[in-house]
Amino acid sequence: MNELTFHHAPNSRSTGVLVLLEELGAPYTLHLLNLKVGEQRQPAYLAINPMGKVPAITHGDALVTEQVAVFLYLADLFPAAGLAPPIGDPLRGPYLRWMAYYGSCFEPTLVDRALKREAAAPSTSPYGDYDTMLRTLTDQLARGPWMLGERYTAADVLWGTALRWTTTFRLVPPLPVIAAYVERVNARTAVVRARANDAELAAAQG
């Protein structure tokens, strides 16, 4: 297999990919970036991702940016871990739905909420409004214990990570169904290990 390089900055959205790699048991080379000194905006990294964002991965000649794309790529790359329902599995469609929902509905409505912007009219908004987005999400989580019911997938790594920090900063209310879900994800051994590793990386950067 071609070498996999993970471009990561501690305490950022790429921490979720660190957790996923731990869950997958995947071998990789770590390229660490220090956001505090702006390494993500320097020419060396902009040549990898012109947006100056993490996460990104390089795998042979393939470059993958955008958080959800990285999750999808990695979970499919290591199928033995069972974190991505394969094509033909009845859960493949719901899995892709909730992975896409994160970037196409959850994050845009969160930005509107954080900036105190009025939601666009339903006829012109591709992502809806915050309240509808959140109700759709919590209705799904209530079916638990995981996003797809009984099966834990890469979608739970993505959502568990996202809901952990968005509830911490009160961008999402810590409703009981959300708090219980985050607690289940955080209790996983791989998640505990990855977060401890990330804390060490962050401490080393000062």
Disulfide bonds with the S-S distance in Angstrom:
none
